[in-house]
């Protein structure tokens, strides 16, 4: 059977055996006779076999033949066409023009280099050399910069022109200031060294302040957010919105926070605003055993933790509620305070919420009977007056009626959270609830009512001597 009559697979095996016999050293005539293959074909097969062996034994590159991030031909054509159309664009600008499916800027740079596409300058080369300052002008500019580096470029240019008559552009001073910035820093005053502090137990120190940046859209009036923050935990122990706050608002907020957390803080720090000063607040804190601290004037860094909290409040709460309406903001504020205390992580607490520190054991817890009579701590005696025959006293430059039946008797006046209280022989007789409003109207020279009246007290309270007891 000749080799031409065999199937393809058998013919291939026959040729392999014939070539192997040639490699073993058998004579070509004998191999040709044994396998029925002529010599010329046999020599061709041997040459092919040698070439195949040489290719198979050569070094082969490792890894896939086509990388996974290979740019398709269509995308590459788009890149090339856009680079030709916009030769001044950078690789980042090309990627921005191609959209979200564009290759990386580094890949665009490789494509541009592979196709020999040059990036042209956006501005032509200058035709004339840059103008340089003379040695005298350079010396004067250098001296003026060292002398008055705090001035702006225009001021420096004007001073140099008026002093020496040398005209130098403000842009030159701007470049020189940028170039010599490191050198001029040697002449700048040293940066302030801030002293960071943190209490070691919850309710050791509360920070209090008003956020005064909420202007209501419907009325144009400013709403004030009063917040009390615990220094140790960075948590809000009180937070609410008010329209016309005063010192009584501050005292009421402190009382509400103490009753909510069942504690009396060791100290409270406020700024020097009018709502955080006054004898009523001082007397309340003294009787409650709270140290009242005020920050240094023009130094908000003392209350920096709360100032940082207000910045978060503006971003996370107020800027998410538009337009600003008082009732809506006050309705949603408790949910935000809960999120801030129970969910929001703080960097100073290693990502933990404030409640993890607020729940720690402390020694500031007080009994409920003290918490029930906190309002009685906020009062002090203003003075004693004798009622006239008509039962009136002179107040705010006008007659204020108390009670005609109490004529010619001595009355003791106390200022409290309720307003101005009138007492006789240790008994609460009457109140002037709008006392502070009338004081403000007198201070700002506004018109007062023609006649003012005290409101009789329906349920007399215990004598004022009881409020002197400290917890």
TORROFI-149291 format. One record per residue (C-alpha): chain; residue number from 1; x, y, z; residue in three letters. Coordinates in nm, 3 decimals. Layout:
<recs>
REC chain resi      xx      yy      zz resn
REC     A  NUM       X       Y       Z  ALA
...
</recs>
This chain:
<recs>
REC chain resi      xx      yy      zz resn
REC     A    1   0.000   0.000   0.000  UNK
REC     A    2   0.156   0.329  -0.106  UNK
REC     A    3   0.170   0.637   0.115  UNK
REC     A    4  -0.074   0.823  -0.110  UNK
REC     A    5  -0.346   0.560  -0.048  UNK
REC     A    6  -0.336   0.591   0.336  UNK
REC     A    7  -0.570   0.807   0.546  UNK
REC     A    8  -0.443   1.147   0.660  UNK
REC     A    9  -0.378   1.043   1.020  UNK
REC     A   10  -0.199   0.723   0.919  UNK
REC     A   11   0.003   0.913   0.656  UNK
REC     A   12   0.116   1.165   0.918  UNK
REC     A   13   0.225   0.887   1.156  UNK
REC     A   14   0.410   0.712   0.869  UNK
REC     A   15   0.602   1.029   0.791  UNK
REC     A   16   0.690   1.080   1.159  UNK
REC     A   17   0.832   0.727   1.181  UNK
REC     A   18   1.029   0.778   0.857  UNK
REC     A   19   1.185   1.105   0.983  UNK
REC     A   20   1.269   0.944   1.317  UNK
REC     A   21   1.447   0.658   1.135  UNK
REC     A   22   1.651   0.914   0.946  UNK
REC     A   23   1.745   1.079   1.277  UNK
REC     A   24   1.848   0.737   1.413  UNK
REC     A   25   2.102   0.703   1.127  UNK
REC     A   26   1.924   0.458   0.898  UNK
REC     A   27   2.021   0.492   0.528  UNK
REC     A   28   1.787   0.709   0.324  UNK
REC     A   29   1.748   0.442   0.052  UNK
REC     A   30   1.636   0.182   0.305  UNK
REC     A   31   1.392   0.426   0.476  UNK
REC     A   32   1.247   0.524   0.136  UNK
REC     A   33   1.196   0.158   0.047  UNK
REC     A   34   1.047   0.066   0.386  UNK
REC     A   35   0.790   0.352   0.397  UNK
REC     A   36   0.728   0.405   0.028  UNK
REC     A   37   0.838   0.768   0.029  UNK
REC     A   38   1.073   0.903  -0.235  UNK
REC     A   39   1.401   1.053  -0.127  UNK
REC     A   40   1.329   1.413  -0.223  UNK
REC     A   41   1.006   1.412  -0.018  UNK
REC     A   42   1.189   1.240   0.265  UNK
REC     A   43   1.457   1.512   0.275  UNK
REC     A   44   1.186   1.784   0.271  UNK
REC     A   45   1.012   1.622   0.567  UNK
REC     A   46   1.337   1.604   0.760  UNK
REC     A   47   1.401   1.976   0.701  UNK
REC     A   48   1.054   2.064   0.820  UNK
REC     A   49   1.102   1.853   1.130  UNK
REC     A   50   1.430   2.020   1.214  UNK
REC     A   51   1.274   2.366   1.174  UNK
REC     A   52   0.977   2.271   1.393  UNK
REC     A   53   1.206   2.136   1.665  UNK
REC     A   54   1.413   2.455   1.655  UNK
REC     A   55   1.100   2.672   1.696  UNK
REC     A   56   0.962   2.455   1.972  UNK
REC     A   57   1.283   2.471   2.174  UNK
REC     A   58   1.311   2.851   2.156  UNK
REC     A   59   1.221   3.087   2.447  UNK
REC     A   60   0.849   3.167   2.470  UNK
REC     A   61   0.714   3.489   2.637  UNK
REC     A   62   0.522   3.426   2.955  UNK
REC     A   63   0.171   3.551   3.027  UNK
REC     A   64  -0.126   3.602   2.798  UNK
REC     A   65  -0.068   3.695   2.436  UNK
REC     A   66  -0.319   3.982   2.468  UNK
REC     A   67  -0.341   4.166   2.807  UNK
REC     A   68  -0.683   4.210   2.970  UNK
REC     A   69  -0.661   4.590   2.956  UNK
REC     A   70  -0.575   4.605   2.589  UNK
REC     A   71  -0.737   4.904   2.418  UNK
REC     A   72  -0.962   4.807   2.131  UNK
REC     A   73  -0.889   4.931   1.781  UNK
REC     A   74  -1.204   5.144   1.779  UNK
REC     A   75  -1.109   5.326   2.101  UNK
REC     A   76  -0.756   5.377   1.979  UNK
REC     A   77  -0.884   5.529   1.655  UNK
REC     A   78  -1.099   5.771   1.854  UNK
REC     A   79  -0.801   5.872   2.066  UNK
REC     A   80  -0.581   5.924   1.762  UNK
REC     A   81  -0.843   6.130   1.577  UNK
REC     A   82  -0.908   6.350   1.883  UNK
REC     A   83  -0.534   6.401   1.939  UNK
REC     A   84  -0.497   6.507   1.575  UNK
REC     A   85  -0.799   6.741   1.603  UNK
REC     A   86  -0.688   6.889   1.937  UNK
REC     A   87  -0.306   6.884   1.936  UNK
REC     A   88  -0.285   7.126   2.232  UNK
REC     A   89  -0.493   6.909   2.466  UNK
REC     A   90  -0.323   6.717   2.745  UNK
REC     A   91  -0.389   6.349   2.811  UNK
REC     A   92  -0.628   6.445   3.095  UNK
REC     A   93  -0.826   6.677   2.867  UNK
REC     A   94  -0.844   6.406   2.599  UNK
REC     A   95  -0.977   6.158   2.857  UNK
REC     A   96  -1.237   6.412   2.973  UNK
REC     A   97  -1.355   6.466   2.615  UNK
REC     A   98  -1.392   6.091   2.550  UNK
REC     A   99  -1.617   6.041   2.853  UNK
REC     A  100  -1.645   5.763   3.109  UNK
REC     A  101  -1.524   5.486   2.875  UNK
REC     A  102  -1.198   5.662   2.791  UNK
REC     A  103  -0.863   5.494   2.865  UNK
REC     A  104  -0.641   5.629   3.139  UNK
REC     A  105  -0.432   5.942   3.072  UNK
REC     A  106  -0.115   5.730   3.082  UNK
REC     A  107  -0.257   5.501   2.812  UNK
REC     A  108  -0.343   5.805   2.601  UNK
REC     A  109   0.016   5.923   2.636  UNK
REC     A  110   0.141   5.584   2.512  UNK
REC     A  111  -0.098   5.591   2.214  UNK
REC     A  112   0.015   5.943   2.126  UNK
REC     A  113   0.381   5.836   2.147  UNK
REC     A  114   0.319   5.519   1.941  UNK
REC     A  115   0.158   5.717   1.660  UNK
REC     A  116   0.416   5.999   1.685  UNK
REC     A  117   0.157   6.265   1.765  UNK
REC     A  118   0.321   6.568   1.923  UNK
REC     A  119   0.146   6.789   2.173  UNK
REC     A  120   0.170   7.152   2.068  UNK
REC     A  121   0.202   7.448   2.304  UNK
REC     A  122  -0.113   7.645   2.374  UNK
REC     A  123   0.081   7.968   2.351  UNK
REC     A  124   0.330   8.050   2.080  UNK
REC     A  125   0.694   8.093   2.169  UNK
REC     A  126   0.786   8.447   2.273  UNK
REC     A  127   0.932   8.666   1.998  UNK
REC     A  128   1.138   8.879   2.236  UNK
REC     A  129   1.334   8.794   2.551  UNK
REC     A  130   1.171   8.867   2.886  UNK
REC     A  131   1.239   9.204   3.037  UNK
REC     A  132   1.452   9.190   3.349  UNK
REC     A  133   1.487   9.436   3.631  UNK
REC     A  134   1.796   9.643   3.655  UNK
REC     A  135   2.035   9.577   3.940  UNK
REC     A  136   1.910   9.887   4.125  UNK
REC     A  137   1.542   9.799   4.074  UNK
REC     A  138   1.605   9.440   4.182  UNK
REC     A  139   1.778   9.562   4.499  UNK
REC     A  140   1.493   9.802   4.583  UNK
REC     A  141   1.229   9.533   4.524  UNK
REC     A  142   1.417   9.290   4.745  UNK
REC     A  143   1.453   9.542   5.027  UNK
REC     A  144   1.087   9.644   5.008  UNK
REC     A  145   0.971   9.283   5.020  UNK
REC     A  146   1.176   9.213   5.331  UNK
REC     A  147   1.056   9.534   5.489  UNK
REC     A  148   0.682   9.510   5.409  UNK
REC     A  149   0.609   9.157   5.303  UNK
REC     A  150   0.262   9.175   5.459  UNK
REC     A  151   0.144   9.425   5.193  UNK
REC     A  152  -0.027   9.321   4.871  UNK
REC     A  153   0.135   9.341   4.525  UNK
REC     A  154  -0.039   9.666   4.429  UNK
REC     A  155   0.054   9.839   4.755  UNK
REC     A  156   0.416   9.732   4.712  UNK
REC     A  157   0.425   9.861   4.353  UNK
REC     A  158   0.277  10.196   4.458  UNK
REC     A  159   0.515  10.238   4.751  UNK
REC     A  160   0.816  10.163   4.532  UNK
REC     A  161   0.700  10.409   4.265  UNK
REC     A  162   0.628  10.687   4.515  UNK
REC     A  163   0.949  10.630   4.710  UNK
REC     A  164   1.210  10.579   4.436  UNK
REC     A  165   1.031  10.651   4.108  UNK
REC     A  166   1.094  10.295   3.982  UNK
REC     A  167   0.791  10.144   3.809  UNK
REC     A  168   0.751   9.770   3.869  UNK
REC     A  169   0.429   9.585   3.787  UNK
REC     A  170   0.222   9.426   4.067  UNK
REC     A  171   0.254   9.088   3.892  UNK
REC     A  172   0.632   9.104   3.937  UNK
REC     A  173   0.589   9.158   4.310  UNK
REC     A  174   0.343   8.869   4.319  UNK
REC     A  175   0.593   8.635   4.152  UNK
REC     A  176   0.872   8.750   4.382  UNK
REC     A  177   0.658   8.697   4.692  UNK
REC     A  178   0.574   8.346   4.579  UNK
REC     A  179   0.938   8.271   4.503  UNK
REC     A  180   1.071   8.406   4.830  UNK
REC     A  181   0.790   8.277   5.049  UNK
REC     A  182   1.011   8.038   5.240  UNK
REC     A  183   1.270   8.306   5.305  UNK
REC     A  184   1.018   8.563   5.420  UNK
REC     A  185   0.860   8.316   5.662  UNK
REC     A  186   1.170   8.362   5.874  UNK
REC     A  187   1.059   8.720   5.941  UNK
REC     A  188   0.695   8.631   6.012  UNK
REC     A  189   0.578   8.609   6.373  UNK
REC     A  190   0.573   8.257   6.514  UNK
REC     A  191   0.248   8.066   6.482  UNK
REC     A  192   0.045   8.040   6.802  UNK
REC     A  193   0.082   7.718   6.997  UNK
REC     A  194  -0.264   7.586   7.082  UNK
REC     A  195  -0.312   7.397   7.404  UNK
REC     A  196  -0.555   7.108   7.360  UNK
REC     A  197  -0.743   6.984   7.663  UNK
REC     A  198  -1.004   6.722   7.747  UNK
REC     A  199  -1.177   6.634   8.071  UNK
REC     A  200  -1.146   6.278   8.196  UNK
REC     A  201  -1.506   6.211   8.300  UNK
REC     A  202  -1.850   6.288   8.155  UNK
REC     A  203  -2.033   6.598   8.281  UNK
REC     A  204  -1.714   6.746   8.424  UNK
REC     A  205  -1.742   7.041   8.185  UNK
REC     A  206  -2.018   7.160   7.954  UNK
REC     A  207  -1.965   7.401   7.666  UNK
REC     A  208  -2.253   7.636   7.584  UNK
REC     A  209  -2.310   7.879   7.299  UNK
REC     A  210  -2.564   8.005   7.045  UNK
REC     A  211  -2.549   7.931   6.671  UNK
REC     A  212  -2.664   8.258   6.515  UNK
REC     A  213  -2.656   8.181   6.141  UNK
REC     A  214  -3.009   8.052   6.086  UNK
REC     A  215  -3.220   8.315   5.910  UNK
REC     A  216  -3.579   8.198   5.864  UNK
REC     A  217  -3.712   8.212   5.509  UNK
REC     A  218  -4.072   8.300   5.595  UNK
REC     A  219  -4.020   8.580   5.848  UNK
REC     A  220  -3.658   8.689   5.792  UNK
REC     A  221  -3.600   8.659   6.168  UNK
REC     A  222  -3.290   8.493   6.310  UNK
REC     A  223  -3.336   8.166   6.498  UNK
REC     A  224  -3.081   8.086   6.767  UNK
REC     A  225  -2.969   7.729   6.835  UNK
REC     A  226  -2.863   7.691   7.197  UNK
REC     A  227  -2.642   7.385   7.247  UNK
REC     A  228  -2.475   7.244   7.557  UNK
REC     A  229  -2.193   7.002   7.474  UNK
REC     A  230  -2.017   6.766   7.714  UNK
REC     A  231  -1.641   6.818   7.686  UNK
REC     A  232  -1.541   6.456   7.749  UNK
REC     A  233  -1.786   6.289   7.509  UNK
REC     A  234  -1.848   6.565   7.249  UNK
REC     A  235  -2.218   6.485   7.286  UNK
REC     A  236  -2.505   6.734   7.302  UNK
REC     A  237  -2.673   6.724   7.641  UNK
REC     A  238  -2.915   6.995   7.525  UNK
REC     A  239  -3.002   7.144   7.185  UNK
REC     A  240  -3.302   7.352   7.083  UNK
REC     A  241  -3.404   7.653   6.873  UNK
REC     A  242  -3.524   7.987   7.013  UNK
REC     A  243  -3.637   8.316   6.863  UNK
REC     A  244  -3.571   8.568   7.143  UNK
REC     A  245  -3.329   8.410   7.392  UNK
REC     A  246  -3.212   8.572   7.715  UNK
REC     A  247  -3.038   8.465   8.035  UNK
REC     A  248  -3.356   8.286   8.151  UNK
REC     A  249  -3.342   8.077   7.833  UNK
REC     A  250  -2.989   7.970   7.927  UNK
REC     A  251  -3.093   7.878   8.282  UNK
REC     A  252  -3.395   7.682   8.159  UNK
REC     A  253  -3.173   7.493   7.913  UNK
REC     A  254  -2.928   7.402   8.190  UNK
REC     A  255  -3.213   7.280   8.411  UNK
REC     A  256  -3.361   7.071   8.127  UNK
REC     A  257  -3.020   6.911   8.057  UNK
REC     A  258  -2.960   6.834   8.425  UNK
REC     A  259  -3.301   6.667   8.457  UNK
REC     A  260  -3.258   6.468   8.136  UNK
REC     A  261  -2.918   6.326   8.235  UNK
REC     A  262  -2.987   6.337   8.614  UNK
REC     A  263  -2.658   6.514   8.686  UNK
REC     A  264  -2.523   6.850   8.793  UNK
REC     A  265  -2.214   6.941   8.590  UNK
REC     A  266  -1.897   7.045   8.762  UNK
REC     A  267  -1.844   7.351   8.539  UNK
REC     A  268  -2.000   7.530   8.241  UNK
REC     A  269  -1.810   7.753   8.000  UNK
REC     A  270  -1.976   8.028   7.794  UNK
REC     A  271  -1.858   8.321   7.587  UNK
REC     A  272  -1.915   8.682   7.692  UNK
REC     A  273  -2.258   8.727   7.534  UNK
REC     A  274  -2.535   8.901   7.725  UNK
REC     A  275  -2.740   8.580   7.743  UNK
REC     A  276  -2.457   8.414   7.939  UNK
REC     A  277  -2.405   8.689   8.191  UNK
REC     A  278  -2.606   8.850   8.467  UNK
REC     A  279  -2.653   8.805   8.836  UNK
REC     A  280  -2.943   8.562   8.796  UNK
REC     A  281  -2.725   8.309   8.611  UNK
REC     A  282  -2.437   8.359   8.852  UNK
REC     A  283  -2.659   8.303   9.156  UNK
REC     A  284  -2.816   7.993   8.999  UNK
REC     A  285  -2.479   7.835   8.921  UNK
REC     A  286  -2.344   7.921   9.266  UNK
REC     A  287  -2.641   7.764   9.447  UNK
REC     A  288  -2.639   7.456   9.221  UNK
REC     A  289  -2.268   7.403   9.282  UNK
REC     A  290  -2.164   7.476   8.921  UNK
REC     A  291  -1.849   7.667   8.837  UNK
REC     A  292  -1.938   7.935   8.579  UNK
REC     A  293  -1.653   8.010   8.335  UNK
REC     A  294  -1.639   8.274   8.063  UNK
REC     A  295  -1.395   8.264   7.773  UNK
REC     A  296  -1.136   8.531   7.710  UNK
REC     A  297  -1.261   8.822   7.499  UNK
REC     A  298  -1.209   8.770   7.123  UNK
REC     A  299  -1.080   8.417   7.181  UNK
REC     A  300  -1.335   8.161   7.051  UNK
REC     A  301  -1.073   7.884   7.057  UNK
REC     A  302  -1.150   7.830   7.427  UNK
REC     A  303  -1.492   7.705   7.318  UNK
REC     A  304  -1.346   7.539   7.008  UNK
REC     A  305  -1.512   7.199   7.050  UNK
REC     A  306  -1.859   7.353   7.030  UNK
REC     A  307  -1.758   7.586   6.744  UNK
REC     A  308  -1.646   7.277   6.552  UNK
REC     A  309  -1.976   7.112   6.637  UNK
REC     A  310  -2.169   7.411   6.498  UNK
REC     A  311  -1.983   7.375   6.168  UNK
REC     A  312  -2.099   7.014   6.148  UNK
REC     A  313  -2.455   7.119   6.236  UNK
REC     A  314  -2.466   7.366   5.948  UNK
REC     A  315  -2.343   7.106   5.700  UNK
REC     A  316  -2.526   6.797   5.824  UNK
REC     A  317  -2.858   6.947   5.938  UNK
REC     A  318  -2.937   7.303   5.831  UNK
REC     A  319  -2.804   7.284   5.476  UNK
REC     A  320  -3.008   6.965   5.427  UNK
REC     A  321  -3.331   7.151   5.520  UNK
REC     A  322  -3.437   7.418   5.275  UNK
REC     A  323  -3.610   7.654   5.311  UNK
REC     A  324  -3.549   7.726   5.680  UNK
REC     A  325  -3.878   7.742   5.871  UNK
REC     A  326  -3.884   7.756   6.248  UNK
REC     A  327  -4.145   7.487   6.319  UNK
REC     A  328  -3.998   7.239   6.070  UNK
REC     A  329  -3.643   7.290   6.196  UNK
REC     A  330  -3.748   7.254   6.559  UNK
REC     A  331  -3.945   6.939   6.475  UNK
REC     A  332  -3.651   6.766   6.300  UNK
REC     A  333  -3.376   6.885   6.535  UNK
REC     A  334  -3.424   6.610   6.802  UNK
REC     A  335  -3.375   6.337   6.540  UNK
REC     A  336  -3.049   6.499   6.430  UNK
REC     A  337  -2.929   6.529   6.792  UNK
REC     A  338  -3.006   6.159   6.842  UNK
REC     A  339  -2.803   6.075   6.531  UNK
REC     A  340  -2.518   6.293   6.652  UNK
REC     A  341  -2.507   6.134   6.997  UNK
REC     A  342  -2.586   5.771   6.914  UNK
REC     A  343  -2.465   5.706   6.558  UNK
REC     A  344  -2.215   5.964   6.435  UNK
REC     A  345  -1.854   5.869   6.496  UNK
REC     A  346  -1.601   6.126   6.617  UNK
REC     A  347  -1.235   6.131   6.524  UNK
REC     A  348  -1.137   6.227   6.879  UNK
REC     A  349  -1.325   5.916   7.004  UNK
REC     A  350  -1.163   5.677   6.751  UNK
REC     A  351  -1.483   5.660   6.547  UNK
REC     A  352  -1.714   5.581   6.841  UNK
REC     A  353  -2.037   5.778   6.905  UNK
REC     A  354  -2.069   6.016   7.198  UNK
REC     A  355  -2.308   5.793   7.392  UNK
REC     A  356  -2.024   5.546   7.461  UNK
REC     A  357  -1.863   5.807   7.685  UNK
REC     A  358  -2.182   5.963   7.817  UNK
REC     A  359  -2.282   5.624   7.959  UNK
REC     A  360  -1.958   5.582   8.154  UNK
REC     A  361  -1.982   5.580   8.532  UNK
REC     A  362  -1.931   5.912   8.707  UNK
REC     A  363  -1.990   6.073   9.045  UNK
REC     A  364  -2.210   6.367   8.935  UNK
REC     A  365  -2.548   6.190   8.971  UNK
REC     A  366  -2.786   6.365   9.214  UNK
REC     A  367  -3.113   6.274   9.377  UNK
REC     A  368  -3.452   6.353   9.227  UNK
REC     A  369  -3.559   6.588   9.509  UNK
REC     A  370  -3.277   6.828   9.421  UNK
REC     A  371  -3.365   6.812   9.052  UNK
REC     A  372  -3.727   6.894   9.132  UNK
REC     A  373  -3.643   7.227   9.297  UNK
REC     A  374  -3.380   7.358   9.056  UNK
REC     A  375  -3.597   7.655   8.954  UNK
REC     A  376  -3.589   7.783   9.312  UNK
REC     A  377  -3.211   7.829   9.284  UNK
REC     A  378  -3.261   8.100   9.018  UNK
REC     A  379  -3.358   8.404   9.224  UNK
REC     A  380  -3.197   8.687   9.412  UNK
REC     A  381  -3.315   8.989   9.606  UNK
REC     A  382  -3.316   9.315   9.411  UNK
REC     A  383  -3.425   9.547   9.689  UNK
REC     A  384  -3.692   9.657   9.935  UNK
REC     A  385  -3.944   9.932   9.871  UNK
REC     A  386  -4.229  10.095  10.059  UNK
REC     A  387  -4.558  10.100   9.871  UNK
REC     A  388  -4.729  10.436   9.835  UNK
REC     A  389  -5.074  10.515   9.961  UNK
REC     A  390  -5.218  10.394   9.629  UNK
REC     A  391  -5.026  10.064   9.641  UNK
REC     A  392  -4.778  10.161   9.367  UNK
REC     A  393  -4.402  10.194   9.333  UNK
REC     A  394  -4.190  10.399   9.098  UNK
REC     A  395  -4.037  10.174   8.829  UNK
REC     A  396  -3.923  10.244   8.469  UNK
REC     A  397  -3.989  10.616   8.534  UNK
REC     A  398  -4.359  10.554   8.590  UNK
REC     A  399  -4.599  10.420   8.853  UNK
REC     A  400  -4.634  10.041   8.866  UNK
REC     A  401  -4.935   9.913   9.065  UNK
REC     A  402  -4.889   9.620   9.302  UNK
REC     A  403  -5.201   9.611   9.521  UNK
REC     A  404  -5.398   9.898   9.676  UNK
REC     A  405  -5.475   9.687   9.985  UNK
REC     A  406  -5.101   9.664  10.064  UNK
REC     A  407  -5.050  10.039  10.084  UNK
REC     A  408  -4.769  10.170  10.307  UNK
REC     A  409  -4.614   9.825  10.351  UNK
REC     A  410  -4.257   9.715  10.281  UNK
REC     A  411  -4.222   9.477   9.987  UNK
REC     A  412  -3.915   9.267   9.901  UNK
REC     A  413  -3.854   9.224   9.527  UNK
REC     A  414  -3.683   8.915   9.382  UNK
REC     A  415  -3.579   8.851   9.026  UNK
REC     A  416  -3.645   8.492   8.915  UNK
REC     A  417  -3.727   8.291   8.606  UNK
REC     A  418  -4.087   8.409   8.632  UNK
REC     A  419  -3.988   8.775   8.621  UNK
REC     A  420  -4.009   9.021   8.912  UNK
REC     A  421  -4.167   8.874   9.227  UNK
REC     A  422  -4.310   9.074   9.517  UNK
REC     A  423  -4.292   8.925   9.869  UNK
REC     A  424  -4.430   9.046  10.202  UNK
REC     A  425  -4.342   8.875  10.531  UNK
REC     A  426  -4.204   8.572  10.347  UNK
REC     A  427  -4.517   8.526  10.136  UNK
REC     A  428  -4.531   8.549   9.757  UNK
REC     A  429  -4.784   8.821   9.671  UNK
REC     A  430  -4.759   8.916   9.302  UNK
REC     A  431  -4.552   8.887   8.981  UNK
REC     A  432  -4.448   9.120   8.704  UNK
REC     A  433  -4.386   8.856   8.433  UNK
REC     A  434  -4.280   9.095   8.153  UNK
REC     A  435  -4.019   9.258   8.375  UNK
REC     A  436  -3.723   9.187   8.142  UNK
REC     A  437  -3.918   9.297   7.834  UNK
REC     A  438  -3.986   9.632   7.998  UNK
REC     A  439  -3.620   9.662   8.094  UNK
REC     A  440  -3.515   9.611   7.731  UNK
REC     A  441  -3.776   9.860   7.611  UNK
REC     A  442  -3.639  10.117   7.857  UNK
REC     A  443  -3.279  10.047   7.749  UNK
REC     A  444  -3.358  10.084   7.380  UNK
REC     A  445  -3.581  10.390   7.446  UNK
REC     A  446  -3.896  10.223   7.323  UNK
REC     A  447  -4.241  10.332   7.431  UNK
REC     A  448  -4.376  10.158   7.741  UNK
REC     A  449  -4.745  10.106   7.825  UNK
REC     A  450  -4.908  10.390   8.012  UNK
REC     A  451  -4.963  10.180   8.324  UNK
REC     A  452  -4.800   9.858   8.446  UNK
REC     A  453  -4.963   9.614   8.688  UNK
REC     A  454  -4.837   9.325   8.897  UNK
REC     A  455  -5.032   9.000   8.859  UNK
REC     A  456  -5.158   8.862   9.192  UNK
REC     A  457  -5.012   8.524   9.283  UNK
REC     A  458  -5.289   8.263   9.317  UNK
REC     A  459  -5.079   7.996   9.492  UNK
REC     A  460  -4.826   8.149   9.734  UNK
REC     A  461  -4.498   7.961   9.752  UNK
REC     A  462  -4.270   7.890  10.043  UNK
REC     A  463  -4.053   8.169  10.185  UNK
REC     A  464  -3.741   8.263   9.992  UNK
REC     A  465  -3.512   8.162  10.278  UNK
REC     A  466  -3.539   7.800  10.165  UNK
REC     A  467  -3.358   7.859   9.838  UNK
REC     A  468  -3.027   7.923  10.010  UNK
REC     A  469  -2.978   7.551  10.075  UNK
REC     A  470  -2.722   7.406   9.835  UNK
REC     A  471  -2.746   7.050   9.701  UNK
</recs>
